[in-house]
């Protein structure tokens, strides 16, 4: 278990990508993550720790951190929810899926607070037995949730009364988004607690709120440097857990 200490800032693990990256004279396979995630954790009062999907050390990782962020990234492999890949489901990362599924299991065993962002929410739903819409434009008739590569769209999201996400961000919030997939069937034990105007599920959380902190959002709160509320809620849950140990 991570050591206790009232003056210690929580260590917040953030999952990374393993991708080819170029920096300086190098072009090599690298563990990478947009810095905005790290800044968001720091602003919220935590210490960010990068978690690349290497090896099988999920149990040791979960025993040493105080909270977990499942970051965004590539599409979840449809085989994990019993579907064939849509033509627009590309660049899946089965190794990352497997690592993060194992990490989630260990986080649950350690009762770690978990905050899942975009792909993280989708993986969370799949782990709980849910499915995904593989290409939203097929259902919506537009691509407002993924307007162009490398750019974020915006959506107005409304939250459910008596939900954790409403307690954190209020009734309505304008968000930044970049995704072409979304939750379809909700996983067992989860409930949808926020939606965009076009009906896309934007947040999920446990039906039973007596367990460890768990929240997933479809949007990218790390991209808003002026609003630290969602990351602050994770850090607060991590601090509370530290105080109980």
C-alpha positions as CSV (number, residue, x, y, z in Angstrom):
1,X,0.0,0.0,0.0
2,X,1.2,3.5,-0.7
3,X,2.6,5.1,2.5
4,X,0.4,7.4,4.5
5,X,1.3,11.0,5.5
6,X,-0.9,14.0,6.0
7,X,1.7,16.3,4.4
8,X,2.3,14.1,1.4
9,X,0.7,15.0,-2.0
10,X,-1.0,12.0,-3.7
11,X,0.8,10.2,-6.4
12,X,-1.5,10.0,-9.4
13,X,-0.6,7.5,-12.1
14,X,-1.5,8.5,-15.6
15,X,-1.5,5.9,-18.4
16,X,0.6,6.7,-21.5
17,X,0.7,5.8,-25.2
18,X,3.5,3.7,-26.8
19,X,3.9,5.3,-30.2
20,X,6.6,6.3,-32.7
21,X,7.7,9.8,-31.8
22,X,10.2,12.3,-33.2
23,X,12.2,14.6,-31.0
24,X,15.6,16.2,-31.8
25,X,17.5,13.9,-34.1
26,X,15.5,10.8,-32.9
27,X,12.6,9.0,-34.4
28,X,11.9,6.1,-32.1
29,X,9.2,4.1,-30.3
30,X,8.4,6.0,-27.1
31,X,6.2,6.3,-24.1
32,X,4.4,9.6,-24.6
33,X,1.5,11.6,-23.2
34,X,0.2,15.1,-23.9
35,X,1.7,17.4,-21.2
36,X,-1.8,18.8,-20.4
37,X,-2.6,15.7,-18.4
38,X,0.4,16.2,-16.2
39,X,-0.3,19.9,-15.7
40,X,-4.0,19.1,-14.9
41,X,-2.9,16.7,-12.1
42,X,-0.3,19.2,-10.8
43,X,-2.8,22.1,-10.8
44,X,-5.2,19.8,-8.8
45,X,-2.6,19.2,-6.1
46,X,-1.3,15.8,-7.1
47,X,2.0,14.5,-8.4
48,X,1.7,12.9,-11.8
49,X,3.5,9.6,-12.5
50,X,3.7,8.2,-16.1
51,X,2.5,4.6,-16.5
52,X,3.6,3.1,-19.8
53,X,2.1,-0.3,-20.7
54,X,5.3,-2.3,-20.3
55,X,5.6,-5.6,-18.5
56,X,3.2,-7.1,-16.0
57,X,3.7,-4.9,-13.0
58,X,0.1,-3.7,-12.5
59,X,-0.2,-5.0,-9.0
60,X,3.0,-3.3,-7.9
61,X,2.0,-0.1,-9.6
62,X,-1.4,-0.1,-7.9
63,X,0.2,-0.7,-4.5
64,X,2.4,2.4,-4.9
65,X,0.1,5.1,-6.3
66,X,-2.8,6.9,-4.7
67,X,-5.0,7.5,-7.7
68,X,-5.3,6.5,-11.4
69,X,-6.1,8.4,-14.6
70,X,-6.9,6.3,-17.7
71,X,-6.0,8.7,-20.5
72,X,-7.3,9.0,-24.0
73,X,-5.8,7.5,-27.2
74,X,-6.4,4.8,-29.7
75,X,-9.7,2.9,-30.2
76,X,-10.3,-0.1,-27.9
77,X,-10.0,-3.4,-29.8
78,X,-13.6,-4.4,-30.7
79,X,-12.8,-8.0,-30.0
80,X,-13.0,-7.1,-26.3
81,X,-16.7,-6.5,-26.6
82,X,-17.5,-9.2,-29.1
83,X,-17.6,-7.2,-32.4
84,X,-15.8,-7.2,-35.7
85,X,-13.9,-4.0,-36.4
86,X,-15.7,-1.2,-38.3
87,X,-13.8,0.1,-41.3
88,X,-13.1,3.3,-39.4
89,X,-11.9,1.5,-36.3
90,X,-8.2,1.7,-36.9
91,X,-4.8,1.7,-35.0
92,X,-6.1,-0.3,-32.1
93,X,-3.6,-1.1,-29.4
94,X,-4.4,-4.6,-27.9
95,X,-1.3,-4.5,-25.7
96,X,-2.4,-1.3,-24.1
97,X,-5.9,-2.6,-23.7
98,X,-4.6,-5.7,-21.9
99,X,-2.3,-3.7,-19.7
100,X,-5.0,-1.2,-18.6
101,X,-7.6,-3.9,-18.1
102,X,-5.2,-5.5,-15.6
103,X,-4.3,-2.2,-14.1
104,X,-8.0,-1.5,-13.5
105,X,-8.5,-4.8,-11.8
106,X,-5.6,-4.1,-9.5
107,X,-6.8,-0.6,-8.8
108,X,-10.2,-2.0,-7.8
109,X,-8.5,-4.5,-5.4
110,X,-6.5,-1.6,-3.9
111,X,-9.7,0.6,-3.8
112,X,-7.9,3.3,-5.7
113,X,-9.8,6.3,-7.0
114,X,-10.0,6.1,-10.8
115,X,-10.8,8.9,-13.3
116,X,-11.2,7.7,-16.9
117,X,-10.9,10.2,-19.9
118,X,-12.3,9.6,-23.4
119,X,-10.8,6.3,-24.4
120,X,-10.4,5.6,-20.7
121,X,-14.2,5.9,-20.3
122,X,-14.7,3.5,-23.2
123,X,-12.3,0.9,-21.9
124,X,-14.0,1.2,-18.4
125,X,-17.4,0.5,-20.0
126,X,-16.0,-2.5,-21.9
127,X,-14.4,-3.9,-18.7
128,X,-17.8,-3.8,-17.1
129,X,-19.3,-5.7,-20.0
130,X,-20.6,-2.8,-22.1
131,X,-20.2,-2.1,-25.8
132,X,-19.2,0.8,-28.0
133,X,-20.6,2.6,-31.0
134,X,-17.6,2.2,-33.3
135,X,-18.2,5.2,-35.6
136,X,-20.5,8.0,-34.3
137,X,-21.1,9.7,-37.7
138,X,-22.9,6.6,-38.8
139,X,-25.5,7.2,-36.1
140,X,-25.5,11.0,-35.8
141,X,-25.0,12.0,-39.4
142,X,-22.3,14.4,-38.6
143,X,-18.8,14.5,-37.1
144,X,-19.1,17.3,-34.5
145,X,-17.5,15.1,-31.9
146,X,-14.4,14.8,-34.1
147,X,-14.4,17.7,-36.5
148,X,-10.9,17.3,-37.9
149,X,-7.7,15.4,-37.1
150,X,-5.6,17.3,-34.5
151,X,-8.5,19.6,-33.5
152,X,-11.0,19.5,-30.7
153,X,-14.7,20.0,-31.1
154,X,-17.0,21.5,-28.4
155,X,-20.3,20.1,-27.0
156,X,-22.7,21.3,-24.3
157,X,-23.1,18.5,-21.8
158,X,-26.0,18.1,-19.3
159,X,-25.5,16.1,-16.2
160,X,-27.9,13.9,-14.2
161,X,-29.3,15.1,-10.9
162,X,-27.8,13.3,-7.8
163,X,-24.8,12.2,-9.7
164,X,-21.1,12.6,-8.9
165,X,-20.4,14.4,-12.1
166,X,-23.1,17.0,-11.4
167,X,-21.8,17.6,-7.9
168,X,-18.4,18.4,-9.5
169,X,-19.2,20.4,-12.6
170,X,-22.9,21.4,-12.2
171,X,-25.9,21.0,-14.3
172,X,-24.4,22.0,-17.6
173,X,-20.8,22.4,-19.0
174,X,-19.3,23.2,-22.3
175,X,-16.6,20.7,-23.1
176,X,-13.8,19.9,-25.6
177,X,-14.1,16.6,-27.4
178,X,-12.2,14.5,-29.9
179,X,-13.6,11.0,-30.5
180,X,-15.5,9.0,-33.1
181,X,-16.6,6.2,-30.7
182,X,-18.8,6.3,-27.7
183,X,-20.6,4.1,-25.2
184,X,-23.5,2.0,-26.6
185,X,-24.7,-0.5,-24.1
186,X,-23.8,0.4,-20.5
187,X,-21.7,-2.1,-18.6
188,X,-23.2,-3.9,-15.6
189,X,-23.0,-1.9,-12.5
190,X,-22.5,1.4,-14.3
191,X,-25.0,4.2,-15.1
192,X,-24.9,7.1,-17.6
193,X,-24.9,10.4,-15.8
194,X,-24.3,13.0,-18.6
195,X,-25.2,13.5,-22.2
196,X,-24.6,15.8,-25.1
197,X,-27.5,17.4,-26.9
198,X,-27.4,14.7,-29.6
199,X,-27.7,11.9,-27.0
200,X,-24.1,10.7,-26.8
201,X,-23.3,9.4,-23.3
202,X,-20.7,11.8,-21.8
203,X,-20.2,10.4,-18.3
204,X,-20.5,7.1,-16.5
205,X,-20.2,6.2,-12.8
206,X,-21.1,3.3,-10.6
207,X,-24.7,2.6,-9.7
208,X,-23.5,1.7,-6.2
209,X,-21.7,4.8,-4.9
210,X,-20.4,3.1,-1.7
211,X,-17.3,1.8,-3.4
212,X,-14.0,3.6,-4.3
213,X,-14.2,6.8,-6.4
214,X,-14.9,6.0,-10.0
215,X,-15.8,8.4,-12.8
216,X,-15.4,8.4,-16.5
217,X,-16.0,11.3,-18.9
218,X,-16.1,11.2,-22.7
219,X,-14.6,14.7,-23.1
220,X,-11.1,16.0,-22.5
221,X,-11.1,18.1,-19.2
222,X,-7.3,18.2,-19.3
223,X,-7.5,20.6,-22.2
224,X,-9.2,23.3,-20.1
225,X,-6.5,25.0,-18.1
226,X,-9.0,27.2,-16.3
227,X,-11.1,24.4,-14.8
228,X,-9.4,21.9,-12.5
229,X,-12.6,20.5,-10.9
230,X,-12.6,17.0,-12.3
231,X,-8.9,16.4,-11.6
232,X,-9.3,18.1,-8.2
233,X,-12.1,15.6,-7.3
234,X,-9.8,12.7,-8.1
235,X,-7.0,14.2,-6.0
236,X,-9.4,14.8,-3.1
237,X,-10.6,11.2,-3.3
238,X,-6.9,10.0,-3.2
239,X,-6.2,12.2,-0.2
240,X,-9.2,10.8,1.6
241,X,-8.1,7.3,0.9
242,X,-4.6,8.1,2.2
243,X,-6.1,9.4,5.4
244,X,-8.0,6.1,5.9
245,X,-4.8,3.9,5.7
